[in-house]
């Protein structure tokens, strides 16, 4: 089994969560026409996992969401010839049954951003996106997550916003009226490009904060990125469990 995992906020130490006496870890740089992508290959008894930090950049700075070259990241994932691609996304939540500190499973994307993302600029290739995420993989993720949390929402509509700023309360209200449950800054482009590869895709949403204006009892509560990162980091063990279940049962 080969799984490519694309992750970001709070997941910089994910490879350490997957280390055991039988695990081999190798750093690999993948070339693409959009730049090099640093990756970590984790080899275990269950198979191989390629970890890609979508915000990679040399040094301490991390690429902001609006500057991510998603084509390079998805090219790196595709070059691994995976059986499955898993997106791990930190999101702001607008629903009561996915408070910060829980993980849900995405079922669809609401991406109305104006910037196009495609591998095909010279010829019109129209990838189908009717069923964006793989049903079997999504069910496995729900099963894995339900072992460590009381509730696992499995039909999340993930709204795509550009960032790097967090959204305003009015923007959140509009997204809710359009049918969104959570909001993030990276899944939209990833899901579009992965659809063009035709590789099965699954996405889990790590609830890291209440969306603007949605904090229970305090709608004026501000959102702090450091707190968001810390909350996402606290979910790494559950993300690891999810990956291992996919490796064993997909």
HELIX and SHEET records of a PDB file:
HELIX    1   1 UNK A   14  UNK A   17  1                                   4    
HELIX    2   2 UNK A   65  UNK A   67  5                                   3    
HELIX    3   3 UNK A   70  UNK A   79  1                                  10    
HELIX    4   4 UNK A   96  UNK A   98  5                                   3    
HELIX    5   5 UNK A  135  UNK A  145  1                                  11    
HELIX    6   6 UNK A  169  UNK A  178  1                                  10    
HELIX    7   7 UNK A  187  UNK A  197  1                                  11    
HELIX    8   8 UNK A  225  UNK A  233  1                                   9    
HELIX    9   9 UNK A  236  UNK A  249  1                                  14    
SHEET    1   A 9 UNK A  24  UNK A  30  0                                        
SHEET    2   A 9 UNK A  37  UNK A  44 -1                                        
SHEET    3   A 9 UNK A  47  UNK A  53 -1                                        
SHEET    4   A 9 UNK A   2  UNK A   7  1                                        
SHEET    5   A 9 UNK A  84  UNK A  93  1                                        
SHEET    6   A 9 UNK A 182  UNK A 184 -1                                        
SHEET    7   A 9 UNK A 156  UNK A 160  1                                        
SHEET    8   A 9 UNK A 103  UNK A 111  1                                        
SHEET    9   A 9 UNK A 201  UNK A 210 -1                                        
END                                                                             
